[in-house]
Amino acid sequence: MHIARHESGVGGAVRALASQIHPVFMLPPVAASAFGAVLAGLPDPGLALLHVATAFVALYTAHVKDGYVDFYHRGEDDDHPLTAAGCRLALVGSTALFVAGTVAIGVLVGPLAALLTLPGWLFGYLHAPYLDTNPVTATMGYPLGIGFALLGGYYVQAESLSATVLAFAVVFVAILSGIKTIDDSKDYEYDRSIDKRTVAVVLGRRRARTAAFAVMMLGLVAAVGFVVVRAFPPSAVFAPLSFAVVAAFAARGDDELATMLLIRGSYVFLAVLVVAVWFHPLS
């Protein structure tokens, strides 16, 4: 079986499989899982690593499936490093690893922990060609996956959910939904030509961009509100402030630059929250 389209041998196959690891988009969900564990106090680092690894495998599945559909079924991409058989093999392997990780979480923690882990794979596997054709699911699938990664990472440690972790999940989903809307706008012309109904196609690029920044700002306002009502630690207020600065610069750029800045701004947002929750510097 040939796995790589352009290279031969074991090295070529490994490089083709590794090409489906996209750090920019894979880091936020993996980090959200780790943040959930930190928020719960990290009593069991081993379980935290297990959940992080399982979330990573779900994301890998999403990228392989998306590339497979876009290149081999839609003809949307110009090239792909994996053969069709290689894509199917990667999907089988990553799904098997996800099932093993989820079953282990269910056995070691409980069935609810496994149920909170499952949506990560479902959103990833179903995104293309099903969820990405509807403006709501195309936009919110990735953010909801991150929200569930956060909840799952927390539950695996605490074996319960708190108002605080639910509030964090709401903020994350809002901010990332705005970023995803702008990211989808980059493909406006092509998506419109194939009747792919993203938010940009439905609303138009300008109104979609306005809606995206409005949703992100609502998420930031909610984060500040949760600090005021003491659902978040006081120092967490610096997270929305830091992201707002990045968003102000992103608003001046085109969709590609804005997406790049906002994704990296979300890293800063999460990093500040980790410091606030772990160290409580203003307490």
Residue pairs with C-beta under 8 A, 6 or more apart in sequence:
1 85
1 86
1 89
2 8
2 83
2 85
2 86
3 12
3 13
3 16
3 17
3 82
3 83
3 85
3 86
3 89
3 90
4 12
4 13
4 15
4 16
4 81
4 82
4 83
4 86
5 16
5 79
5 80
5 81
5 82
5 83
5 86
6 12
6 16
6 81
7 13
7 15
7 16
13 86
15 81
16 81
16 82
16 86
17 82
17 86
17 90
19 81
19 82
20 60
20 63
20 64
20 67
20 81
20 82
20 90
21 60
21 63
22 63
24 263
25 59
25 63
25 142
25 263
26 56
26 59
26 60
26 63
27 267
28 146
28 176
28 263
28 266
28 267
28 270
29 55
29 58
29 59
29 120
29 145
29 146
29 149
30 52
30 55
30 56
30 59
30 149
31 267
31 270
32 55
32 146
32 147
32 149
32 150
32 153
32 172
32 270
33 48
33 51
33 52
33 55
33 149
33 150
33 152
33 153
34 48
34 52
34 153
35 150
35 153
35 168
35 270
35 273
35 274
35 277
36 51
36 149
36 150
36 151
36 152
36 153
36 154
36 155
36 156
36 157
36 165
37 45
37 47
37 48
37 51
37 52
37 153
37 154
37 156
37 157
38 274
38 277
38 278
39 153
39 154
39 164
39 165
39 168
39 277
40 153
40 154
40 155
40 157
40 158
40 165
41 157
41 158
42 48
42 157
43 157
44 156
44 157
47 105
47 108
47 109
47 156
47 157
48 153
48 156
48 157
50 101
50 104
50 105
50 108
50 156
51 101
51 105
51 117
51 152
51 153
51 156
52 153
53 101
54 97
54 98
54 101
54 102
54 105
54 117
54 120
55 117
55 120
55 149
55 152
55 153
57 94
57 97
57 98
57 101
57 121
58 94
58 98
58 120
58 121
58 124
58 145
59 120
59 124
59 145
60 90
60 94
61 91
61 94
61 95
61 98
61 121
61 124
61 125
62 123
62 124
62 125
62 127
62 145
63 124
64 82
64 87
64 90
64 91
64 94
65 87
65 91
65 124
65 125
65 127
65 128
66 127
66 128
66 132
67 77
67 80
67 82
67 87
68 80
68 82
68 84
68 87
68 88
68 91
68 128
69 128
69 129
70 76
70 77
70 128
71 77
71 79
71 80
72 80
72 84
72 87
73 129
74 129
74 194
76 190
76 194
80 87
82 90
91 125
95 121
95 125
98 121
101 117
102 114
102 117
102 118
102 121
103 114
105 113
105 114
105 117
105 152
105 156
106 113
106 114
109 155
109 156
109 159
110 159
112 155
113 152
113 155
113 156
113 159
116 148
116 151
116 152
116 155
117 148
117 152
119 144
119 145
119 148
120 145
120 148
120 149
120 152
123 131
123 141
123 142
123 144
123 145
123 148
124 145
126 141
127 138
127 141
127 142
130 137
131 137
131 138
131 141
132 138
132 141
132 196
132 198
133 196
133 197
134 197
135 197
135 198
135 199
135 201
135 202
138 184
138 196
138 197
138 198
138 199
139 177
139 180
139 181
139 184
139 198
139 199
140 173
140 177
140 180
142 176
142 180
143 172
143 173
143 174
143 175
143 176
143 177
143 180
144 173
146 172
146 173
146 176
147 169
147 170
147 172
147 173
148 169
150 165
150 168
150 169
150 172
151 161
151 165
151 166
151 169
154 161
154 162
154 165
155 161
163 231
164 226
164 231
164 232
167 222
167 226
167 231
167 232
168 232
168 273
170 219
170 222
171 219
171 220
171 222
171 223
171 226
172 219
173 219
174 215
174 216
174 218
174 219
174 222
175 215
175 216
175 219
175 220
175 243
175 266
175 269
176 266
177 212
177 215
178 212
178 213
178 214
178 215
178 216
178 219
178 262
179 212
179 216
179 259
179 262
179 263
179 266
181 198
181 199
181 200
181 208
181 209
181 211
181 212
181 215
182 208
182 209
182 212
182 255
182 258
182 259
182 262
183 255
183 259
183 263
184 191
184 198
184 199
184 200
184 208
185 198
185 199
185 200
185 205
185 208
185 209
185 212
185 255
186 255
186 256
186 259
187 198
188 198
188 200
188 201
188 205
188 255
190 196
191 197
191 198
191 200
191 201
192 201
198 208
199 208
199 211
199 212
200 208
202 208
203 211
205 255
209 255
213 247
213 251
216 243
216 247
216 262
217 244
217 247
219 240
220 240
220 243
220 244
220 247
221 240
223 232
223 236
223 237
223 239
223 240
224 237
224 240
226 232
226 236
227 233
227 234
227 236
227 237
232 276
233 276
233 277
233 280
233 282
233 283
234 276
234 282
234 283
235 272
235 275
235 276
235 279
235 280
235 281
235 282
235 283
236 272
236 273
236 276
236 277
238 272
238 276
239 269
239 270
239 272
239 273
239 276
240 269
242 265
242 268
242 269
242 272
243 265
243 266
243 268
243 269
246 261
246 262
246 264
246 265
246 268
247 262
247 265
249 261
250 257
250 258
250 261
250 262
250 265
251 258
253 261
275 281
